[in-house]
Amino acid sequence: MAPRPFPNWRRSLAAPKAHRTQKRLRNGDWFMRITAGRHAGAAVLFACTGATRADCEQQIAEAAGQINEAYEAVKAGLPTLSTMAGLLDAWERSAEFNGKSQSTMHERSRIIAAIKASPLGKASASVLKQAGATGVITKQRDKWAAAHGLRAADYRLEVLNAALNWHVRQGNIARNPAAGIADVYLGDRSDLIWEPEMVEAFRAKVRAEIDRVWAKWPPGKRRYEQVNALANAHDALTIALNTGMRREDISLFAWIWVRDGAIIYTPAKGRNRARTAKKAPRVLVVPILPETARVLARRGEIASGPILLPNRDGEKYKPKGIGDLVAGVAKSLGIERHLHDAKGTFVTRLKTHTDLTDQEIAGLVDWSVANVQSIIRSYVSGAAVSAALLKRFRRA
């Protein structure tokens, strides 16, 4: 039988600068990839595998229209939907993506860049149509977990899943093979509350470091910056533990929020949710507890600007920056806790030391009343709550 004729791959395309890469795989199959140019990082327009070189050439010829459209999109600076990177780019430009808070968009963009740098991100979007697509994504998740940790792998999968779900809703792809892939890290953080002894060790470490820097470093800008960073780490954790604020709100904490014996503010995350839903944002009123009052009193004596915790330039921190200050001290002590764990700690404290209802707690920490029970199960220490309830029962 005569071999199947196939056209020259370049003649079938209206893409003069397109470049083909081909190689023979270990199993004997052929792999071909068409990119928008020869340069490093050139957009992938199409990729395929076939039993023979002729099979790949035929697939390229049959996909000529799709490849040509992708090539024109690249030339125009638009994302191409024929590649995984293009799918991620398109989602990143969408109204859904840009309706999130600045911190969420920044973090997701960082993760998108990491996904695009992986083998999965460099692949053709045709991988999503394959029968084993879920397995391909799962293997990539496991590689992320081995290289970057379990939580990092889960977050990359979460971002990828959100992007593909958006494309399904837009009709760009038929299904999302990432949907339903299990997390590799158990999301229950209820055992990761800041225990009292951890908080005390954290504060003692900050005090000791400030004393050391003050005694051994010569007066000047460098000493001021180091002491300021340590003091901000101390006070950021104290504020979070006593208000349940997210790190984004702690970075924005302004003196005008303090009035009438309370902290009155609109959470940044809630403000963005309300804008998307076209509703008025919820204003939180959080009582000033004694530890918060001490921070405010001390800071009030030296305040010279509108922000409670200014950075070395007198400006507000970025949310990640304020979180890194706390994480740095905690890591030096071997304490595996983060600033965002303080929110669950605060709610655990409310559940164990007050008679507030779940609805009242939700109103203090900007949690949805509808979901507060499930959130509390994930972020509040069940053992601590049970012990407190037993203590109340015995007292009664």
C-alpha positions as CSV (number, residue, x, y, z in Angstrom):
1,M,0.0,0.0,0.0
2,A,1.4,3.4,-1.0
3,P,2.1,5.8,1.8
4,R,-0.5,8.5,2.4
5,P,0.4,11.7,0.6
6,F,0.6,14.9,2.7
7,P,1.2,18.5,1.8
8,N,4.3,20.5,2.8
9,W,3.5,21.9,6.2
10,R,4.6,25.4,5.4
11,R,2.7,25.7,2.2
12,S,-0.5,24.8,4.1
13,L,0.0,27.8,6.4
14,A,-0.4,31.6,6.0
15,A,2.2,32.2,8.7
16,P,5.6,33.1,7.0
17,K,7.6,33.3,10.3
18,A,6.2,30.2,11.8
19,H,8.8,27.6,13.0
20,R,8.4,23.9,13.3
21,T,10.2,21.7,15.9
22,Q,10.1,17.9,15.5
23,K,11.5,14.9,17.3
24,R,11.2,11.2,17.5
25,L,9.9,10.0,20.9
26,R,11.1,7.0,22.8
27,N,8.1,5.0,21.9
28,G,8.7,5.6,18.2
29,D,6.0,8.2,17.7
30,W,6.7,11.6,16.2
31,F,6.2,15.0,17.9
32,M,5.8,18.3,16.1
33,R,5.2,21.8,17.4
34,I,4.5,25.0,15.5
35,T,5.6,28.3,17.1
36,A,5.1,31.9,16.1
37,G,8.9,32.3,15.6
38,R,12.3,30.8,16.3
39,H,13.0,33.0,19.3
40,A,12.9,31.7,22.9
41,G,9.5,32.0,24.4
42,A,7.7,32.2,21.0
43,A,4.0,31.4,21.3
44,V,3.1,27.8,20.6
45,L,0.5,27.7,17.8
46,F,-0.1,24.0,17.5
47,A,1.4,20.7,18.8
48,C,0.7,17.1,18.0
49,T,1.9,13.6,18.1
50,G,1.5,10.9,15.5
51,A,2.6,7.3,14.7
52,T,4.6,8.6,11.7
53,R,6.0,11.9,10.5
54,A,3.3,11.9,7.8
55,D,0.6,11.7,10.5
56,C,1.9,14.9,12.1
57,E,2.2,16.6,8.8
58,Q,-1.4,15.7,8.0
59,Q,-2.6,17.0,11.4
60,I,-0.9,20.3,10.8
61,A,-2.5,20.6,7.4
62,E,-5.9,19.9,8.8
63,A,-5.4,22.5,11.5
64,A,-4.1,25.1,9.2
65,G,-7.1,27.4,9.7
66,Q,-6.7,27.3,13.5
67,I,-3.0,27.8,13.3
68,N,-3.3,30.8,10.9
69,E,-5.9,32.5,13.3
70,A,-3.5,31.9,16.2
71,Y,-0.6,33.3,14.3
72,E,-2.6,36.5,13.4
73,A,-3.6,36.8,17.1
74,V,0.0,36.7,18.2
75,K,1.0,39.3,15.6
76,A,-1.8,41.5,16.9
77,G,-0.7,41.0,20.5
78,L,-3.8,39.1,21.5
79,P,-3.8,35.8,23.4
80,T,-4.2,32.7,21.2
81,L,-6.7,30.1,22.5
82,S,-4.8,27.2,20.8
83,T,-2.2,27.1,23.6
84,M,-2.4,26.6,27.3
85,A,-0.5,29.9,27.8
86,G,-3.0,31.6,25.5
87,L,-6.0,30.3,27.5
88,L,-4.4,31.7,30.7
89,D,-3.6,35.0,29.0
90,A,-7.2,35.4,27.8
91,W,-8.6,34.7,31.3
92,E,-6.1,37.2,32.8
93,R,-7.6,39.9,30.5
94,S,-11.2,39.0,31.3
95,A,-13.6,41.1,33.3
96,E,-14.0,38.3,35.8
97,F,-10.3,38.2,36.5
98,N,-10.0,42.0,36.8
99,G,-13.1,42.2,39.1
100,K,-11.1,40.8,42.0
101,S,-9.1,42.7,44.6
102,Q,-5.6,44.0,43.7
103,S,-4.0,41.5,46.0
104,T,-5.9,38.6,44.5
105,M,-5.1,39.6,40.9
106,H,-1.5,40.1,41.8
107,E,-1.2,36.7,43.4
108,R,-3.1,34.9,40.6
109,S,-0.9,36.6,38.0
110,R,2.1,35.4,39.8
111,I,0.7,31.8,39.7
112,I,-0.3,32.1,36.0
113,A,3.3,33.0,35.2
114,A,4.5,29.9,37.1
115,I,2.0,27.7,35.3
116,K,3.0,29.1,31.9
117,A,6.7,28.3,32.7
118,S,5.8,24.6,33.3
119,P,5.6,21.9,30.6
120,L,1.8,22.1,30.9
121,G,1.8,25.8,30.3
122,K,3.9,25.4,27.2
123,A,1.7,22.8,25.7
124,S,-1.0,23.1,23.0
125,A,-4.6,23.5,24.2
126,S,-5.3,20.3,22.3
127,V,-4.0,18.4,25.4
128,L,-7.3,19.3,27.0
129,K,-9.2,17.2,24.4
130,Q,-7.2,14.0,25.1
131,A,-8.7,11.2,27.0
132,G,-5.9,11.3,29.5
133,A,-6.0,15.0,30.1
134,T,-6.9,14.7,33.7
135,G,-4.0,12.4,34.3
136,V,-1.6,14.8,32.5
137,I,-2.7,17.7,34.8
138,T,-2.6,15.4,37.9
139,K,1.0,14.5,37.1
140,Q,1.9,18.1,36.7
141,R,0.3,18.9,40.0
142,D,2.5,16.2,41.6
143,K,5.6,17.7,40.1
144,W,4.6,21.1,41.4
145,A,4.1,19.5,44.9
146,A,7.5,17.9,44.8
147,A,9.3,21.1,43.7
148,H,7.3,23.8,45.5
149,G,5.3,22.1,48.3
150,L,1.8,20.8,48.7
151,R,-0.1,24.0,49.2
152,A,1.7,25.7,46.3
153,A,0.7,22.8,44.1
154,D,-2.9,23.1,45.2
155,Y,-3.0,26.8,44.6
156,R,-1.7,26.4,41.1
157,L,-4.3,23.8,40.4
158,E,-7.0,26.1,41.9
159,V,-5.9,28.9,39.5
160,L,-5.8,26.6,36.5
161,N,-9.2,25.2,37.4
162,A,-10.7,28.7,37.6
163,A,-9.2,29.7,34.2
164,L,-10.5,26.6,32.5
165,N,-14.0,26.9,34.1
166,W,-14.2,30.4,32.6
167,H,-13.3,29.1,29.2
168,V,-16.0,26.4,29.5
169,R,-18.6,29.1,30.3
170,Q,-17.3,31.2,27.3
171,G,-17.7,28.2,25.0
172,N,-14.0,28.2,24.2
173,I,-13.4,24.6,25.4
174,A,-15.8,21.7,25.8
175,R,-14.8,20.6,29.3
176,N,-12.4,21.2,32.1
177,P,-10.3,18.2,32.9
178,A,-8.8,19.9,36.0
179,A,-12.3,19.9,37.7
180,G,-12.5,17.3,40.5
181,I,-8.8,16.7,40.9
182,A,-8.2,16.3,44.6
183,D,-6.0,18.6,46.7
184,V,-2.7,17.1,47.9
185,Y,-2.7,19.3,51.0
186,L,-5.5,19.0,53.5
187,G,-7.1,22.4,53.5
188,D,-8.2,22.1,57.2
189,R,-6.1,24.7,59.0
190,S,-8.0,24.4,62.3
191,D,-5.0,22.9,64.0
192,L,-2.9,25.8,62.8
193,I,-4.0,28.5,65.2
194,W,-1.5,30.7,67.0
195,E,-1.3,29.0,70.5
196,P,-0.6,31.4,73.4
197,E,3.0,30.1,73.9
198,M,3.7,30.7,70.2
199,V,2.5,34.3,70.5
200,E,4.6,34.9,73.5
201,A,7.7,33.3,71.9
202,F,7.1,35.5,68.8
203,R,6.9,38.7,70.9
204,A,9.9,37.8,73.0
205,K,11.9,37.2,69.8
206,V,10.9,40.6,68.4
207,R,11.8,42.4,71.7
208,A,15.2,40.6,71.8
209,E,16.0,41.4,68.2
210,I,15.1,45.1,68.7
211,D,17.3,45.3,71.8
212,R,20.1,43.6,69.9
213,V,19.9,45.9,66.8
214,W,19.5,49.0,69.0
215,A,22.6,48.1,71.1
216,K,24.9,46.9,68.3
217,W,24.0,48.7,65.2
218,P,25.3,52.3,64.7
219,P,22.6,55.1,64.7
220,G,21.3,55.7,61.2
221,K,18.8,54.8,58.5
222,R,19.7,51.1,58.5
223,R,19.1,50.7,62.2
224,Y,15.8,52.6,62.0
225,E,14.5,50.5,59.1
226,Q,15.3,47.2,60.9
227,V,13.7,48.3,64.2
228,N,10.7,49.6,62.3
229,A,10.2,46.3,60.4
230,L,10.4,44.2,63.7
231,A,8.0,46.5,65.4
232,N,5.6,46.3,62.5
233,A,5.8,42.5,62.5
234,H,4.9,42.5,66.3
235,D,2.0,44.9,65.9
236,A,0.6,43.4,62.7
237,L,0.3,40.0,64.4
238,T,-1.3,41.6,67.5
239,I,-3.8,43.5,65.3
240,A,-4.7,40.3,63.4
241,L,-5.1,38.2,66.6
242,N,-7.4,40.8,68.1
243,T,-9.5,41.9,65.1
244,G,-9.5,39.0,62.6
245,M,-8.3,41.4,59.9
246,R,-6.9,40.0,56.7
247,R,-3.3,41.1,55.9
248,E,-4.6,43.4,53.1
249,D,-6.6,45.4,55.5
250,I,-3.8,45.4,58.1
251,S,-1.5,46.9,55.4
252,L,-4.2,49.6,54.7
253,F,-5.1,50.2,58.4
254,A,-5.6,54.0,58.7
255,W,-6.0,56.1,61.8
256,I,-9.4,57.3,60.6
257,W,-10.7,53.8,61.1
258,V,-10.4,54.3,64.9
259,R,-13.4,56.1,66.3
260,D,-16.1,55.8,68.9
261,G,-14.2,53.2,70.8
262,A,-14.1,50.8,67.8
263,I,-12.4,50.0,64.5
264,I,-14.8,50.9,61.7
265,Y,-13.7,49.9,58.2
266,T,-14.8,48.3,54.9
267,P,-12.7,45.2,54.2
268,A,-10.9,45.4,50.8
269,K,-12.0,41.9,49.8
270,G,-15.6,42.7,50.7
271,R,-15.5,45.9,48.8
272,N,-14.5,44.2,45.7
273,R,-17.1,41.5,46.1
274,A,-19.8,44.1,46.6
275,R,-18.6,46.0,43.5
276,T,-18.8,42.8,41.4
277,A,-22.3,42.1,42.8
278,K,-23.3,45.8,42.4
279,K,-24.2,46.0,46.1
280,A,-23.2,48.4,48.9
281,P,-20.1,47.1,50.7
282,R,-20.5,45.9,54.3
283,V,-18.9,48.1,57.0
284,L,-17.4,46.2,60.0
285,V,-17.4,47.5,63.5
286,V,-14.8,45.7,65.6
287,P,-14.4,46.5,69.3
288,I,-11.0,47.6,70.5
289,L,-9.7,44.8,72.7
290,P,-7.0,45.6,75.4
291,E,-4.0,44.4,73.3
292,T,-5.2,46.4,70.3
293,A,-5.6,49.5,72.6
294,R,-2.0,49.2,73.8
295,V,-0.8,49.1,70.2
296,L,-2.9,52.1,69.2
297,A,-1.7,54.1,72.3
298,R,1.9,53.4,71.7
299,R,1.6,54.1,67.9
300,G,-0.4,57.2,68.6
301,E,2.6,58.8,70.4
302,I,4.8,58.6,67.4
303,A,2.3,58.7,64.5
304,S,3.3,61.0,61.7
305,G,1.1,59.9,58.9
306,P,-2.3,58.4,58.1
307,I,-1.2,54.7,58.1
308,L,-0.9,52.8,61.4
309,L,2.0,50.5,60.3
310,P,4.0,52.5,57.7
311,N,7.0,51.0,56.0
312,R,10.5,52.5,56.0
313,D,9.4,55.2,53.5
314,G,6.3,56.1,55.6
315,E,4.0,54.5,53.0
316,K,1.7,51.5,53.4
317,Y,3.0,48.0,52.9
318,K,1.9,45.6,50.2
319,P,-0.2,42.8,51.8
320,K,2.5,40.2,51.0
321,G,5.1,42.5,52.5
322,I,3.3,42.7,55.9
323,G,2.8,39.0,55.8
324,D,6.4,38.3,55.1
325,L,7.5,40.3,58.2
326,V,5.5,38.0,60.4
327,A,6.5,34.9,58.5
328,G,10.2,35.8,58.8
329,V,10.1,36.0,62.6
330,A,7.9,32.9,62.9
331,K,10.3,30.9,60.7
332,S,13.3,31.9,62.8
333,L,11.6,30.3,65.7
334,G,10.5,27.2,63.9
335,I,6.8,28.2,64.2
336,E,4.9,27.0,61.1
337,R,2.3,29.8,61.3
338,H,1.4,32.7,59.0
339,L,-0.3,36.0,59.4
340,H,-3.5,34.7,57.8
341,D,-3.7,31.9,60.5
342,A,-4.5,34.7,63.0
343,K,-8.0,35.1,61.5
344,G,-8.9,31.5,62.5
345,T,-7.2,32.1,65.9
346,F,-9.4,35.1,66.5
347,V,-12.6,33.3,65.6
348,T,-11.5,30.3,67.8
349,R,-11.1,32.8,70.6
350,L,-14.6,34.2,70.0
351,K,-16.1,30.7,69.9
352,T,-14.3,29.6,73.1
353,H,-14.5,32.8,75.3
354,T,-17.7,34.5,74.3
355,D,-21.3,33.7,73.7
356,L,-21.5,35.4,70.3
357,T,-23.5,33.6,67.7
358,D,-22.0,32.4,64.4
359,Q,-23.9,35.2,62.7
360,E,-22.4,37.8,65.1
361,I,-18.9,36.4,64.5
362,A,-19.4,36.4,60.8
363,G,-20.3,40.1,61.1
364,L,-17.1,40.8,62.9
365,V,-14.7,39.1,60.5
366,D,-16.4,39.6,57.0
367,W,-17.4,36.0,56.6
368,S,-20.5,35.0,54.7
369,V,-23.3,34.1,57.1
370,A,-24.5,31.4,54.7
371,N,-21.0,29.8,54.7
372,V,-19.9,30.6,58.3
373,Q,-20.5,27.0,59.6
374,S,-18.4,25.4,56.9
375,I,-15.6,28.0,57.3
376,I,-15.6,27.6,61.0
377,R,-15.2,23.8,60.5
378,S,-12.1,24.5,58.4
379,Y,-10.5,27.3,60.3
380,V,-11.5,27.0,63.9
381,S,-10.0,24.5,66.3
382,G,-12.7,22.0,67.1
383,A,-10.7,20.7,70.1
384,A,-10.5,24.2,71.6
385,V,-14.2,24.8,71.1
386,S,-15.2,21.4,72.6
387,A,-12.9,22.0,75.6
388,A,-14.4,25.5,76.2
389,L,-18.0,24.2,75.9
390,L,-17.2,21.4,78.3
391,K,-15.8,23.9,80.8
392,R,-18.9,26.0,80.5
393,F,-21.1,23.0,81.0
394,R,-19.3,22.0,84.2
395,R,-19.5,25.5,85.5
396,A,-23.2,25.6,84.9
